Amino acid sequence: MKKAAAVTEHRSDRSPTPDGTPDRLAIAASRPDDRAAIGEIVRRSGVFSAEEEETVYELFDEYVESDDSGYEWLSARVDGALAGFICFGSTPLTEGGYDLYWICTDPDWRNRGIGRRLFAAMESGIRKWGGRLVMIWTSGAEAYLPSHRFYERMGCGLSATVRDYYRPGEDLLVFVKYLPPRKTKKKTS
Ligand SMILES: CC(C)(COP(=O)(O)OP(=O)(O)OC[C@H]1O[C@@H](n2cnc3c(N)ncnc32)[C@H](O)[C@@H]1OP(=O)(O)O)[C@@H](O)C(=O)NCCC(=O)NCCS
């Protein structure tokens, strides 16, 4: 079973939510038939290039085709329709390190708390699997400034900047969030 399948969050009540999140939102492991809708969200996101869109498909196909691709995908659905997704995975050669590769909310559903819920579902999975930190590589380009604010709101700190990494004038920024260890139940004997 894919690890992501163990991260399931479902809200069944229909009452308005205090944080403004749509009340019919469900977060669960992405399904193979999410592929087209994920591609559509990426295309409409306004920040990703055609090459990046191809990479999203590549990672998704690896996730669908193999149980140990190293990629976890979670989809956010509102009334069954895809409203966002997140892709992350453990970082090879680290103990408990994880990378967040992609997070995207459909432009029609932005600023409604979906990104926050996806991020929290990822964190909960990582902690469950003994992870300690999540690292995010991102561009310093102006188009990504809103996502930098988002990462800061999610409790990530800017850990490193590599000047001119992507191309002259476009830096690499590395954000990191350190996760608290899960409380283990005390043995009673
Ligand atoms: C970044 C992104 C995923 C945020 O998703 P979202 O569903 O709109 O985010 P939320 O509504 O859950 O917002 C969570 C917090 O981030 C803040 N935030 C979200 N977008 C923001 C923006 N454009 N500018 C400043 N802050 C922002 C919100 O104010 C909120 O803070 P609060 O809860 O403390 O008030 C979304 O804007 C997106 O898909 N962007 C395009 C793709 C992208 O750049 N992905 C990241 C690189 S892979």
PDBQT file of the ligand as one rigid body, heavy atoms in Angstrom, charges set to zero:
ROOT
HETATM    1  C1  LIG A 201       0.822  28.801  -2.707  1.00  0.00    +0.000 C 
HETATM    2  C2  LIG A 201      -0.584  28.206  -2.804  1.00  0.00    +0.000 C 
HETATM    3  C3  LIG A 201      -0.466  26.677  -2.854  1.00  0.00    +0.000 C 
HETATM    4  C4  LIG A 201      -1.381  28.614  -1.564  1.00  0.00    +0.000 C 
HETATM    5  O1  LIG A 201      -2.620  27.903  -1.582  1.00  0.00    +0.000 OA
HETATM    6  P1  LIG A 201      -3.976  28.491  -0.942  1.00  0.00    +0.000 P 
HETATM    7  O2  LIG A 201      -4.947  27.367  -0.909  1.00  0.00    +0.000 OA
HETATM    8  O3  LIG A 201      -4.400  29.721  -1.644  1.00  0.00    +0.000 OA
HETATM    9  O4  LIG A 201      -3.458  28.851   0.516  1.00  0.00    +0.000 OA
HETATM   10  P2  LIG A 201      -4.337  29.062   1.858  1.00  0.00    +0.000 P 
HETATM   11  O5  LIG A 201      -5.631  29.720   1.520  1.00  0.00    +0.000 OA
HETATM   12  O6  LIG A 201      -4.411  27.772   2.594  1.00  0.00    +0.000 OA
HETATM   13  O7  LIG A 201      -3.429  30.082   2.664  1.00  0.00    +0.000 OA
HETATM   14  C5  LIG A 201      -2.657  29.687   3.790  1.00  0.00    +0.000 C 
HETATM   15  C6  LIG A 201      -1.909  30.876   4.316  1.00  0.00    +0.000 C 
HETATM   16  O8  LIG A 201      -0.974  31.370   3.338  1.00  0.00    +0.000 OA
HETATM   17  C7  LIG A 201      -1.229  32.740   3.060  1.00  0.00    +0.000 C 
HETATM   18  N1  LIG A 201      -1.153  32.965   1.619  1.00  0.00    +0.000 N 
HETATM   19  C8  LIG A 201      -1.671  32.173   0.644  1.00  0.00    +0.000 A 
HETATM   20  N2  LIG A 201      -1.465  32.733  -0.553  1.00  0.00    +0.000 NA
HETATM   21  C9  LIG A 201      -0.826  33.918  -0.313  1.00  0.00    +0.000 A 
HETATM   22  C10 LIG A 201      -0.369  34.982  -1.143  1.00  0.00    +0.000 A 
HETATM   23  N3  LIG A 201      -0.580  34.941  -2.471  1.00  0.00    +0.000 N 
HETATM   24  N4  LIG A 201       0.253  36.034  -0.574  1.00  0.00    +0.000 NA
HETATM   25  C11 LIG A 201       0.440  36.095   0.768  1.00  0.00    +0.000 A 
HETATM   26  N5  LIG A 201       0.009  35.119   1.616  1.00  0.00    +0.000 NA
HETATM   27  C12 LIG A 201      -0.610  34.066   1.077  1.00  0.00    +0.000 A 
HETATM   28  C13 LIG A 201      -2.682  32.973   3.484  1.00  0.00    +0.000 C 
HETATM   29  O9  LIG A 201      -2.897  34.325   3.844  1.00  0.00    +0.000 OA
HETATM   30  C14 LIG A 201      -2.834  32.040   4.647  1.00  0.00    +0.000 C 
HETATM   31  O10 LIG A 201      -2.320  32.611   5.816  1.00  0.00    +0.000 OA
HETATM   32  P3  LIG A 201      -3.180  32.576   7.180  1.00  0.00    +0.000 P 
HETATM   33  O11 LIG A 201      -3.901  31.238   7.196  1.00  0.00    +0.000 OA
HETATM   34  O12 LIG A 201      -2.156  32.679   8.236  1.00  0.00    +0.000 OA
HETATM   35  O13 LIG A 201      -4.107  33.713   7.073  1.00  0.00    +0.000 OA
HETATM   36  C15 LIG A 201      -1.347  28.743  -4.040  1.00  0.00    +0.000 C 
HETATM   37  O14 LIG A 201      -1.278  30.151  -4.075  1.00  0.00    +0.000 OA
HETATM   38  C16 LIG A 201      -0.842  28.220  -5.372  1.00  0.00    +0.000 C 
HETATM   39  O15 LIG A 201      -1.268  27.158  -5.837  1.00  0.00    +0.000 OA
HETATM   40  N6  LIG A 201       0.073  28.967  -6.037  1.00  0.00    +0.000 N 
HETATM   41  C17 LIG A 201       0.569  28.579  -7.369  1.00  0.00    +0.000 C 
HETATM   42  C18 LIG A 201       1.464  27.379  -7.298  1.00  0.00    +0.000 C 
HETATM   43  C19 LIG A 201       2.704  27.632  -6.458  1.00  0.00    +0.000 C 
HETATM   44  O16 LIG A 201       3.326  28.682  -6.529  1.00  0.00    +0.000 OA
HETATM   45  N7  LIG A 201       3.081  26.598  -5.669  1.00  0.00    +0.000 N 
HETATM   46  C20 LIG A 201       4.273  26.677  -4.848  1.00  0.00    +0.000 C 
HETATM   47  C21 LIG A 201       5.503  26.251  -5.614  1.00  0.00    +0.000 C 
HETATM   48  S1  LIG A 201       5.483  24.480  -5.905  1.00  0.00    +0.000 SA
ENDROOT
TORSDOF 0
